[in-house]
Amino acid sequence: MEFLKGNFFQDNRGCVSFNNTLNLALTKRMYVIENTDIDNCRAWQGHQIEKRWFVAVNGTFEVRIVKIDDFENPSDDLEPQSFILKGQSMDSLFIEAGFASSIQAIELNSKLVVFSDHHLDEIKDDYKFDSQKWKQK
């Protein structure tokens, strides 16, 4: 995984948010996640093959990821890593194959754009795990 810090420029005309280190050359599709509220958490979905890029475009998200040791029967004691992605600076997170993610908006009206290196239904690679499996202690 790789955290890519974005930035923004603001003047009297408005604001330009950007992430000049984000390389989307391998992407094939995109979608937007907007949770209904800040209490809703989308946890845990993983991919053995698919790579994903998360880009906050509005508000703030906490994205937690965990490296899966066995996709059929993952260990309960895996340690998630947490990243805060801010929309104002278009912070981005590249997630390699082999990880599961948990996504939670920290601010209302937050939007997260997700890019994938595979088309929808191109491969069978969706793994869903119990939302409480790697809950913060």
Chimera marker file (.cmm) of the C-alpha trace (Angstrom):
<marker_set name="trace">
<marker id="1" x="0.000" y="0.000" z="0.000" r="1" g="1" b="0" radius="0.5"/>
<marker id="2" x="1.059" y="3.557" z="-0.546" r="1" g="1" b="0" radius="0.5"/>
<marker id="3" x="-0.333" y="6.774" z="0.957" r="1" g="1" b="0" radius="0.5"/>
<marker id="4" x="-0.142" y="9.652" z="-1.541" r="1" g="1" b="0" radius="0.5"/>
<marker id="5" x="-0.513" y="13.047" z="0.099" r="1" g="1" b="0" radius="0.5"/>
<marker id="6" x="-2.329" y="15.537" z="-2.087" r="1" g="1" b="0" radius="0.5"/>
<marker id="7" x="-2.490" y="19.283" z="-1.786" r="1" g="1" b="0" radius="0.5"/>
<marker id="8" x="-4.572" y="22.320" z="-2.718" r="1" g="1" b="0" radius="0.5"/>
<marker id="9" x="-4.140" y="25.885" z="-3.846" r="1" g="1" b="0" radius="0.5"/>
<marker id="10" x="-6.615" y="28.578" z="-2.895" r="1" g="1" b="0" radius="0.5"/>
<marker id="11" x="-6.914" y="32.181" z="-3.981" r="1" g="1" b="0" radius="0.5"/>
<marker id="12" x="-9.681" y="34.727" z="-4.622" r="1" g="1" b="0" radius="0.5"/>
<marker id="13" x="-10.972" y="32.633" z="-7.582" r="1" g="1" b="0" radius="0.5"/>
<marker id="14" x="-11.526" y="29.469" z="-5.523" r="1" g="1" b="0" radius="0.5"/>
<marker id="15" x="-9.662" y="26.282" z="-4.754" r="1" g="1" b="0" radius="0.5"/>
<marker id="16" x="-7.821" y="23.711" z="-6.870" r="1" g="1" b="0" radius="0.5"/>
<marker id="17" x="-7.256" y="20.323" z="-5.203" r="1" g="1" b="0" radius="0.5"/>
<marker id="18" x="-4.690" y="17.983" z="-6.733" r="1" g="1" b="0" radius="0.5"/>
<marker id="19" x="-2.599" y="14.870" z="-6.288" r="1" g="1" b="0" radius="0.5"/>
<marker id="20" x="0.302" y="15.009" z="-8.732" r="1" g="1" b="0" radius="0.5"/>
<marker id="21" x="1.848" y="11.708" z="-7.535" r="1" g="1" b="0" radius="0.5"/>
<marker id="22" x="-1.238" y="9.580" z="-8.244" r="1" g="1" b="0" radius="0.5"/>
<marker id="23" x="-0.683" y="7.335" z="-11.285" r="1" g="1" b="0" radius="0.5"/>
<marker id="24" x="-3.906" y="5.842" z="-12.680" r="1" g="1" b="0" radius="0.5"/>
<marker id="25" x="-2.369" y="4.210" z="-15.779" r="1" g="1" b="0" radius="0.5"/>
<marker id="26" x="-3.475" y="0.700" z="-14.693" r="1" g="1" b="0" radius="0.5"/>
<marker id="27" x="-7.087" y="1.571" z="-13.852" r="1" g="1" b="0" radius="0.5"/>
<marker id="28" x="-10.076" y="0.222" z="-15.794" r="1" g="1" b="0" radius="0.5"/>
<marker id="29" x="-13.073" y="1.528" z="-13.833" r="1" g="1" b="0" radius="0.5"/>
<marker id="30" x="-14.133" y="3.911" z="-11.099" r="1" g="1" b="0" radius="0.5"/>
<marker id="31" x="-16.976" y="4.352" z="-8.653" r="1" g="1" b="0" radius="0.5"/>
<marker id="32" x="-17.892" y="6.742" z="-5.825" r="1" g="1" b="0" radius="0.5"/>
<marker id="33" x="-18.647" y="5.825" z="-2.216" r="1" g="1" b="0" radius="0.5"/>
<marker id="34" x="-20.812" y="8.168" z="-0.166" r="1" g="1" b="0" radius="0.5"/>
<marker id="35" x="-21.958" y="6.753" z="3.170" r="1" g="1" b="0" radius="0.5"/>
<marker id="36" x="-25.406" y="7.745" z="4.452" r="1" g="1" b="0" radius="0.5"/>
<marker id="37" x="-23.938" y="8.987" z="7.740" r="1" g="1" b="0" radius="0.5"/>
<marker id="38" x="-20.761" y="8.947" z="9.830" r="1" g="1" b="0" radius="0.5"/>
<marker id="39" x="-21.897" y="5.943" z="11.886" r="1" g="1" b="0" radius="0.5"/>
<marker id="40" x="-22.078" y="3.649" z="8.858" r="1" g="1" b="0" radius="0.5"/>
<marker id="41" x="-18.899" y="1.633" z="8.293" r="1" g="1" b="0" radius="0.5"/>
<marker id="42" x="-18.273" y="-0.459" z="5.181" r="1" g="1" b="0" radius="0.5"/>
<marker id="43" x="-16.178" y="-3.264" z="6.660" r="1" g="1" b="0" radius="0.5"/>
<marker id="44" x="-14.506" y="-5.654" z="5.590" r="1" g="1" b="0" radius="0.5"/>
<marker id="45" x="-14.172" y="-6.351" z="1.861" r="1" g="1" b="0" radius="0.5"/>
<marker id="46" x="-11.027" y="-7.789" z="0.341" r="1" g="1" b="0" radius="0.5"/>
<marker id="47" x="-9.448" y="-8.778" z="-2.941" r="1" g="1" b="0" radius="0.5"/>
<marker id="48" x="-6.761" y="-11.356" z="-3.683" r="1" g="1" b="0" radius="0.5"/>
<marker id="49" x="-6.141" y="-10.070" z="-7.217" r="1" g="1" b="0" radius="0.5"/>
<marker id="50" x="-7.691" y="-6.627" z="-7.627" r="1" g="1" b="0" radius="0.5"/>
<marker id="51" x="-5.731" y="-3.463" z="-6.847" r="1" g="1" b="0" radius="0.5"/>
<marker id="52" x="-7.569" y="-0.312" z="-5.803" r="1" g="1" b="0" radius="0.5"/>
<marker id="53" x="-6.867" y="3.387" z="-5.482" r="1" g="1" b="0" radius="0.5"/>
<marker id="54" x="-8.957" y="5.428" z="-3.009" r="1" g="1" b="0" radius="0.5"/>
<marker id="55" x="-9.154" y="9.205" z="-3.510" r="1" g="1" b="0" radius="0.5"/>
<marker id="56" x="-11.038" y="11.462" z="-1.102" r="1" g="1" b="0" radius="0.5"/>
<marker id="57" x="-12.727" y="14.218" z="-3.098" r="1" g="1" b="0" radius="0.5"/>
<marker id="58" x="-14.987" y="15.675" z="-0.405" r="1" g="1" b="0" radius="0.5"/>
<marker id="59" x="-14.922" y="15.542" z="3.372" r="1" g="1" b="0" radius="0.5"/>
<marker id="60" x="-12.766" y="13.066" z="5.290" r="1" g="1" b="0" radius="0.5"/>
<marker id="61" x="-12.592" y="9.279" z="5.454" r="1" g="1" b="0" radius="0.5"/>
<marker id="62" x="-10.857" y="6.777" z="7.680" r="1" g="1" b="0" radius="0.5"/>
<marker id="63" x="-9.722" y="3.827" z="5.594" r="1" g="1" b="0" radius="0.5"/>
<marker id="64" x="-8.453" y="0.828" z="7.532" r="1" g="1" b="0" radius="0.5"/>
<marker id="65" x="-6.704" y="-1.994" z="5.735" r="1" g="1" b="0" radius="0.5"/>
<marker id="66" x="-5.483" y="-5.406" z="6.788" r="1" g="1" b="0" radius="0.5"/>
<marker id="67" x="-3.195" y="-7.824" z="4.935" r="1" g="1" b="0" radius="0.5"/>
<marker id="68" x="-5.123" y="-11.107" z="4.665" r="1" g="1" b="0" radius="0.5"/>
<marker id="69" x="-3.123" y="-14.218" z="5.536" r="1" g="1" b="0" radius="0.5"/>
<marker id="70" x="-5.724" y="-16.745" z="4.305" r="1" g="1" b="0" radius="0.5"/>
<marker id="71" x="-8.750" y="-15.614" z="2.279" r="1" g="1" b="0" radius="0.5"/>
<marker id="72" x="-10.779" y="-18.714" z="3.184" r="1" g="1" b="0" radius="0.5"/>
<marker id="73" x="-10.054" y="-18.550" z="6.930" r="1" g="1" b="0" radius="0.5"/>
<marker id="74" x="-8.210" y="-15.358" z="7.942" r="1" g="1" b="0" radius="0.5"/>
<marker id="75" x="-6.687" y="-15.012" z="11.398" r="1" g="1" b="0" radius="0.5"/>
<marker id="76" x="-8.593" y="-13.023" z="14.000" r="1" g="1" b="0" radius="0.5"/>
<marker id="77" x="-5.431" y="-11.345" z="15.289" r="1" g="1" b="0" radius="0.5"/>
<marker id="78" x="-4.418" y="-9.487" z="12.106" r="1" g="1" b="0" radius="0.5"/>
<marker id="79" x="-3.459" y="-5.857" z="12.780" r="1" g="1" b="0" radius="0.5"/>
<marker id="80" x="-5.195" y="-3.225" z="10.632" r="1" g="1" b="0" radius="0.5"/>
<marker id="81" x="-3.478" y="-0.017" z="9.587" r="1" g="1" b="0" radius="0.5"/>
<marker id="82" x="-5.459" y="3.215" z="9.573" r="1" g="1" b="0" radius="0.5"/>
<marker id="83" x="-5.237" y="6.115" z="7.101" r="1" g="1" b="0" radius="0.5"/>
<marker id="84" x="-7.078" y="9.446" z="7.124" r="1" g="1" b="0" radius="0.5"/>
<marker id="85" x="-7.910" y="10.725" z="3.634" r="1" g="1" b="0" radius="0.5"/>
<marker id="86" x="-8.919" y="14.379" z="3.294" r="1" g="1" b="0" radius="0.5"/>
<marker id="87" x="-10.885" y="15.627" z="0.316" r="1" g="1" b="0" radius="0.5"/>
<marker id="88" x="-9.577" y="19.177" z="0.364" r="1" g="1" b="0" radius="0.5"/>
<marker id="89" x="-6.099" y="17.899" z="-0.544" r="1" g="1" b="0" radius="0.5"/>
<marker id="90" x="-7.279" y="14.822" z="-2.503" r="1" g="1" b="0" radius="0.5"/>
<marker id="91" x="-5.304" y="12.432" z="-0.294" r="1" g="1" b="0" radius="0.5"/>
<marker id="92" x="-5.049" y="9.027" z="-1.953" r="1" g="1" b="0" radius="0.5"/>
<marker id="93" x="-4.320" y="5.477" z="-0.903" r="1" g="1" b="0" radius="0.5"/>
<marker id="94" x="-3.118" y="2.735" z="-3.231" r="1" g="1" b="0" radius="0.5"/>
<marker id="95" x="-4.025" y="-0.735" z="-1.944" r="1" g="1" b="0" radius="0.5"/>
<marker id="96" x="-2.189" y="-3.720" z="-3.347" r="1" g="1" b="0" radius="0.5"/>
<marker id="97" x="-3.927" y="-7.036" z="-3.963" r="1" g="1" b="0" radius="0.5"/>
<marker id="98" x="-4.214" y="-9.219" z="-0.854" r="1" g="1" b="0" radius="0.5"/>
<marker id="99" x="-5.804" y="-6.675" z="1.481" r="1" g="1" b="0" radius="0.5"/>
<marker id="100" x="-9.253" y="-6.100" z="2.982" r="1" g="1" b="0" radius="0.5"/>
<marker id="101" x="-10.549" y="-2.599" z="3.665" r="1" g="1" b="0" radius="0.5"/>
<marker id="102" x="-12.916" y="-0.822" z="6.028" r="1" g="1" b="0" radius="0.5"/>
<marker id="103" x="-14.263" y="2.575" z="4.975" r="1" g="1" b="0" radius="0.5"/>
<marker id="104" x="-15.912" y="5.114" z="7.260" r="1" g="1" b="0" radius="0.5"/>
<marker id="105" x="-16.769" y="8.758" z="6.606" r="1" g="1" b="0" radius="0.5"/>
<marker id="106" x="-15.633" y="11.079" z="9.377" r="1" g="1" b="0" radius="0.5"/>
<marker id="107" x="-17.600" y="14.069" z="8.050" r="1" g="1" b="0" radius="0.5"/>
<marker id="108" x="-21.098" y="14.224" z="6.590" r="1" g="1" b="0" radius="0.5"/>
<marker id="109" x="-21.329" y="14.470" z="2.777" r="1" g="1" b="0" radius="0.5"/>
<marker id="110" x="-17.901" y="12.889" z="2.307" r="1" g="1" b="0" radius="0.5"/>
<marker id="111" x="-17.162" y="11.296" z="-1.070" r="1" g="1" b="0" radius="0.5"/>
<marker id="112" x="-14.510" y="8.732" z="-1.904" r="1" g="1" b="0" radius="0.5"/>
<marker id="113" x="-13.651" y="7.869" z="-5.515" r="1" g="1" b="0" radius="0.5"/>
<marker id="114" x="-12.370" y="4.317" z="-5.992" r="1" g="1" b="0" radius="0.5"/>
<marker id="115" x="-10.418" y="3.159" z="-9.033" r="1" g="1" b="0" radius="0.5"/>
<marker id="116" x="-9.853" y="-0.508" z="-9.852" r="1" g="1" b="0" radius="0.5"/>
<marker id="117" x="-7.496" y="-2.351" z="-12.182" r="1" g="1" b="0" radius="0.5"/>
<marker id="118" x="-10.296" y="-4.752" z="-13.242" r="1" g="1" b="0" radius="0.5"/>
<marker id="119" x="-13.696" y="-4.269" z="-14.858" r="1" g="1" b="0" radius="0.5"/>
<marker id="120" x="-16.804" y="-5.258" z="-12.902" r="1" g="1" b="0" radius="0.5"/>
<marker id="121" x="-17.333" y="-9.046" z="-13.161" r="1" g="1" b="0" radius="0.5"/>
<marker id="122" x="-14.041" y="-9.469" z="-15.049" r="1" g="1" b="0" radius="0.5"/>
<marker id="123" x="-12.815" y="-11.734" z="-12.233" r="1" g="1" b="0" radius="0.5"/>
<marker id="124" x="-14.379" y="-13.410" z="-9.184" r="1" g="1" b="0" radius="0.5"/>
<marker id="125" x="-12.418" y="-11.705" z="-6.438" r="1" g="1" b="0" radius="0.5"/>
<marker id="126" x="-14.792" y="-10.279" z="-3.813" r="1" g="1" b="0" radius="0.5"/>
<marker id="127" x="-14.313" y="-11.494" z="-0.246" r="1" g="1" b="0" radius="0.5"/>
<marker id="128" x="-16.514" y="-10.157" z="2.535" r="1" g="1" b="0" radius="0.5"/>
<marker id="129" x="-15.607" y="-10.646" z="6.175" r="1" g="1" b="0" radius="0.5"/>
<marker id="130" x="-17.527" y="-9.973" z="9.392" r="1" g="1" b="0" radius="0.5"/>
<marker id="131" x="-17.624" y="-6.228" z="10.116" r="1" g="1" b="0" radius="0.5"/>
<marker id="132" x="-16.474" y="-6.852" z="13.705" r="1" g="1" b="0" radius="0.5"/>
<marker id="133" x="-13.592" y="-9.204" z="12.794" r="1" g="1" b="0" radius="0.5"/>
<marker id="134" x="-10.735" y="-6.710" z="13.181" r="1" g="1" b="0" radius="0.5"/>
<marker id="135" x="-12.495" y="-4.121" z="15.316" r="1" g="1" b="0" radius="0.5"/>
<marker id="136" x="-10.227" y="-1.590" z="16.987" r="1" g="1" b="0" radius="0.5"/>
<marker id="137" x="-9.272" y="-2.632" z="20.508" r="1" g="1" b="0" radius="0.5"/>
<link id1="1" id2="2" r="1" g="1" b="0" radius="0.2"/>
<link id1="2" id2="3" r="1" g="1" b="0" radius="0.2"/>
<link id1="3" id2="4" r="1" g="1" b="0" radius="0.2"/>
<link id1="4" id2="5" r="1" g="1" b="0" radius="0.2"/>
<link id1="5" id2="6" r="1" g="1" b="0" radius="0.2"/>
<link id1="6" id2="7" r="1" g="1" b="0" radius="0.2"/>
<link id1="7" id2="8" r="1" g="1" b="0" radius="0.2"/>
<link id1="8" id2="9" r="1" g="1" b="0" radius="0.2"/>
<link id1="9" id2="10" r="1" g="1" b="0" radius="0.2"/>
<link id1="10" id2="11" r="1" g="1" b="0" radius="0.2"/>
<link id1="11" id2="12" r="1" g="1" b="0" radius="0.2"/>
<link id1="12" id2="13" r="1" g="1" b="0" radius="0.2"/>
<link id1="13" id2="14" r="1" g="1" b="0" radius="0.2"/>
<link id1="14" id2="15" r="1" g="1" b="0" radius="0.2"/>
<link id1="15" id2="16" r="1" g="1" b="0" radius="0.2"/>
<link id1="16" id2="17" r="1" g="1" b="0" radius="0.2"/>
<link id1="17" id2="18" r="1" g="1" b="0" radius="0.2"/>
<link id1="18" id2="19" r="1" g="1" b="0" radius="0.2"/>
<link id1="19" id2="20" r="1" g="1" b="0" radius="0.2"/>
<link id1="20" id2="21" r="1" g="1" b="0" radius="0.2"/>
<link id1="21" id2="22" r="1" g="1" b="0" radius="0.2"/>
<link id1="22" id2="23" r="1" g="1" b="0" radius="0.2"/>
<link id1="23" id2="24" r="1" g="1" b="0" radius="0.2"/>
<link id1="24" id2="25" r="1" g="1" b="0" radius="0.2"/>
<link id1="25" id2="26" r="1" g="1" b="0" radius="0.2"/>
<link id1="26" id2="27" r="1" g="1" b="0" radius="0.2"/>
<link id1="27" id2="28" r="1" g="1" b="0" radius="0.2"/>
<link id1="28" id2="29" r="1" g="1" b="0" radius="0.2"/>
<link id1="29" id2="30" r="1" g="1" b="0" radius="0.2"/>
<link id1="30" id2="31" r="1" g="1" b="0" radius="0.2"/>
<link id1="31" id2="32" r="1" g="1" b="0" radius="0.2"/>
<link id1="32" id2="33" r="1" g="1" b="0" radius="0.2"/>
<link id1="33" id2="34" r="1" g="1" b="0" radius="0.2"/>
<link id1="34" id2="35" r="1" g="1" b="0" radius="0.2"/>
<link id1="35" id2="36" r="1" g="1" b="0" radius="0.2"/>
<link id1="36" id2="37" r="1" g="1" b="0" radius="0.2"/>
<link id1="37" id2="38" r="1" g="1" b="0" radius="0.2"/>
<link id1="38" id2="39" r="1" g="1" b="0" radius="0.2"/>
<link id1="39" id2="40" r="1" g="1" b="0" radius="0.2"/>
<link id1="40" id2="41" r="1" g="1" b="0" radius="0.2"/>
<link id1="41" id2="42" r="1" g="1" b="0" radius="0.2"/>
<link id1="42" id2="43" r="1" g="1" b="0" radius="0.2"/>
<link id1="43" id2="44" r="1" g="1" b="0" radius="0.2"/>
<link id1="44" id2="45" r="1" g="1" b="0" radius="0.2"/>
<link id1="45" id2="46" r="1" g="1" b="0" radius="0.2"/>
<link id1="46" id2="47" r="1" g="1" b="0" radius="0.2"/>
<link id1="47" id2="48" r="1" g="1" b="0" radius="0.2"/>
<link id1="48" id2="49" r="1" g="1" b="0" radius="0.2"/>
<link id1="49" id2="50" r="1" g="1" b="0" radius="0.2"/>
<link id1="50" id2="51" r="1" g="1" b="0" radius="0.2"/>
<link id1="51" id2="52" r="1" g="1" b="0" radius="0.2"/>
<link id1="52" id2="53" r="1" g="1" b="0" radius="0.2"/>
<link id1="53" id2="54" r="1" g="1" b="0" radius="0.2"/>
<link id1="54" id2="55" r="1" g="1" b="0" radius="0.2"/>
<link id1="55" id2="56" r="1" g="1" b="0" radius="0.2"/>
<link id1="56" id2="57" r="1" g="1" b="0" radius="0.2"/>
<link id1="57" id2="58" r="1" g="1" b="0" radius="0.2"/>
<link id1="58" id2="59" r="1" g="1" b="0" radius="0.2"/>
<link id1="59" id2="60" r="1" g="1" b="0" radius="0.2"/>
<link id1="60" id2="61" r="1" g="1" b="0" radius="0.2"/>
<link id1="61" id2="62" r="1" g="1" b="0" radius="0.2"/>
<link id1="62" id2="63" r="1" g="1" b="0" radius="0.2"/>
<link id1="63" id2="64" r="1" g="1" b="0" radius="0.2"/>
<link id1="64" id2="65" r="1" g="1" b="0" radius="0.2"/>
<link id1="65" id2="66" r="1" g="1" b="0" radius="0.2"/>
<link id1="66" id2="67" r="1" g="1" b="0" radius="0.2"/>
<link id1="67" id2="68" r="1" g="1" b="0" radius="0.2"/>
<link id1="68" id2="69" r="1" g="1" b="0" radius="0.2"/>
<link id1="69" id2="70" r="1" g="1" b="0" radius="0.2"/>
<link id1="70" id2="71" r="1" g="1" b="0" radius="0.2"/>
<link id1="71" id2="72" r="1" g="1" b="0" radius="0.2"/>
<link id1="72" id2="73" r="1" g="1" b="0" radius="0.2"/>
<link id1="73" id2="74" r="1" g="1" b="0" radius="0.2"/>
<link id1="74" id2="75" r="1" g="1" b="0" radius="0.2"/>
<link id1="75" id2="76" r="1" g="1" b="0" radius="0.2"/>
<link id1="76" id2="77" r="1" g="1" b="0" radius="0.2"/>
<link id1="77" id2="78" r="1" g="1" b="0" radius="0.2"/>
<link id1="78" id2="79" r="1" g="1" b="0" radius="0.2"/>
<link id1="79" id2="80" r="1" g="1" b="0" radius="0.2"/>
<link id1="80" id2="81" r="1" g="1" b="0" radius="0.2"/>
<link id1="81" id2="82" r="1" g="1" b="0" radius="0.2"/>
<link id1="82" id2="83" r="1" g="1" b="0" radius="0.2"/>
<link id1="83" id2="84" r="1" g="1" b="0" radius="0.2"/>
<link id1="84" id2="85" r="1" g="1" b="0" radius="0.2"/>
<link id1="85" id2="86" r="1" g="1" b="0" radius="0.2"/>
<link id1="86" id2="87" r="1" g="1" b="0" radius="0.2"/>
<link id1="87" id2="88" r="1" g="1" b="0" radius="0.2"/>
<link id1="88" id2="89" r="1" g="1" b="0" radius="0.2"/>
<link id1="89" id2="90" r="1" g="1" b="0" radius="0.2"/>
<link id1="90" id2="91" r="1" g="1" b="0" radius="0.2"/>
<link id1="91" id2="92" r="1" g="1" b="0" radius="0.2"/>
<link id1="92" id2="93" r="1" g="1" b="0" radius="0.2"/>
<link id1="93" id2="94" r="1" g="1" b="0" radius="0.2"/>
<link id1="94" id2="95" r="1" g="1" b="0" radius="0.2"/>
<link id1="95" id2="96" r="1" g="1" b="0" radius="0.2"/>
<link id1="96" id2="97" r="1" g="1" b="0" radius="0.2"/>
<link id1="97" id2="98" r="1" g="1" b="0" radius="0.2"/>
<link id1="98" id2="99" r="1" g="1" b="0" radius="0.2"/>
<link id1="99" id2="100" r="1" g="1" b="0" radius="0.2"/>
<link id1="100" id2="101" r="1" g="1" b="0" radius="0.2"/>
<link id1="101" id2="102" r="1" g="1" b="0" radius="0.2"/>
<link id1="102" id2="103" r="1" g="1" b="0" radius="0.2"/>
<link id1="103" id2="104" r="1" g="1" b="0" radius="0.2"/>
<link id1="104" id2="105" r="1" g="1" b="0" radius="0.2"/>
<link id1="105" id2="106" r="1" g="1" b="0" radius="0.2"/>
<link id1="106" id2="107" r="1" g="1" b="0" radius="0.2"/>
<link id1="107" id2="108" r="1" g="1" b="0" radius="0.2"/>
<link id1="108" id2="109" r="1" g="1" b="0" radius="0.2"/>
<link id1="109" id2="110" r="1" g="1" b="0" radius="0.2"/>
<link id1="110" id2="111" r="1" g="1" b="0" radius="0.2"/>
<link id1="111" id2="112" r="1" g="1" b="0" radius="0.2"/>
<link id1="112" id2="113" r="1" g="1" b="0" radius="0.2"/>
<link id1="113" id2="114" r="1" g="1" b="0" radius="0.2"/>
<link id1="114" id2="115" r="1" g="1" b="0" radius="0.2"/>
<link id1="115" id2="116" r="1" g="1" b="0" radius="0.2"/>
<link id1="116" id2="117" r="1" g="1" b="0" radius="0.2"/>
<link id1="117" id2="118" r="1" g="1" b="0" radius="0.2"/>
<link id1="118" id2="119" r="1" g="1" b="0" radius="0.2"/>
<link id1="119" id2="120" r="1" g="1" b="0" radius="0.2"/>
<link id1="120" id2="121" r="1" g="1" b="0" radius="0.2"/>
<link id1="121" id2="122" r="1" g="1" b="0" radius="0.2"/>
<link id1="122" id2="123" r="1" g="1" b="0" radius="0.2"/>
<link id1="123" id2="124" r="1" g="1" b="0" radius="0.2"/>
<link id1="124" id2="125" r="1" g="1" b="0" radius="0.2"/>
<link id1="125" id2="126" r="1" g="1" b="0" radius="0.2"/>
<link id1="126" id2="127" r="1" g="1" b="0" radius="0.2"/>
<link id1="127" id2="128" r="1" g="1" b="0" radius="0.2"/>
<link id1="128" id2="129" r="1" g="1" b="0" radius="0.2"/>
<link id1="129" id2="130" r="1" g="1" b="0" radius="0.2"/>
<link id1="130" id2="131" r="1" g="1" b="0" radius="0.2"/>
<link id1="131" id2="132" r="1" g="1" b="0" radius="0.2"/>
<link id1="132" id2="133" r="1" g="1" b="0" radius="0.2"/>
<link id1="133" id2="134" r="1" g="1" b="0" radius="0.2"/>
<link id1="134" id2="135" r="1" g="1" b="0" radius="0.2"/>
<link id1="135" id2="136" r="1" g="1" b="0" radius="0.2"/>
<link id1="136" id2="137" r="1" g="1" b="0" radius="0.2"/>
</marker_set>
